[in-house]
Amino acid sequence: MRVLVAEDEEMLAELVATGLRRAGFAVDTVYSGDAALAYLGLHDYDVVVLDRDLPRVHGDDVTRRLVASGSRTRILMLTAAGSMEDRVAGLDLGADDYLPKPFEFPELVSRVRALRRRSARPAPPLLERSGVRLDTVRRTAERDGRELDLSPKEFAVLQILLEAEGAVVSAEELLERAWDTHAGPFTGAVRVALGTLRGKLGEPPLIRTVQGVGYAL
């Protein structure tokens, strides 16, 4: 597992890097936002531990660019500001997790490990394909300019299909990512949600069924 620590306080950055290395991670450190972008463009990191208040390129802008690029790197944002508004703002930018300073090091390690276990890449705020436009921050959807009134499950299914960029997504993956643990594999929940979603998307049909494999948009 490879981690990038982007923190302008060099002593803190090296302390974090040393601790992560002791936990078994391969770690690089940078001290500015432009250096973080350079490293992220060169290497395939699993997680970036990203200070929000980086010099030269702000951590918010690093997050925006990383998410917009479709990178699979997970983002754990650090900041001295720990208010609820700051946490919400950081997560809305596309960060996967948020940890205020000061923090306990075992919690940092645990959060980094948890982020690595997530297989799906972070989604950019706007997803578009075949005339469908999904705003994952405002939670709005439209097709060819027509607003779609989607339930939370329909929105989640459509988001997963858009993130796949035309690849086939299995029913099992949809069930695992969009439903909680109480939904059993034989409930028919995926089939029902896809049926109503197709109806709301209208004609011509956008979601195709690949027999025995899954669904694609």
Number of C-alpha atoms within 10 A of each C-alpha: 12 18 23 25 23 29 27 19 13 13 10 12 19 17 12 20 22 15 16 21 15 10 12 11 18 15 20 18 21 21 19 21 26 19 16 23 19 11 17 17 13 8 10 14 21 20 22 25 24 29 29 25 19 22 15 11 16 15 26 21 16 22 26 16 16 22 22 16 13 13 18 18 23 27 25 25 25 25 21 14 15 14 9 9 9 15 19 12 12 22 17 15 18 25 24 21 18 23 21 16 12 11 12 10 13 12 11 19 16 10 16 23 16 11 19 17 9 13 9 14 15 21 21 21 17 16 18 16 15 10 12 20 21 23 15 18 13 10 13 15 23 17 17 10 10 12 14 18 14 18 12 11 16 21 21 19 22 26 21 20 21 21 21 15 13 13 13 16 20 17 17 12 13 19 19 14 12 18 16 9 9 7 14 12 13 7 11 12 17 21 11 12 18 17 13 13 21 18 11 15 22 11 8 7 10 15 17 12 14 12 7 8 12 16 19 20 21
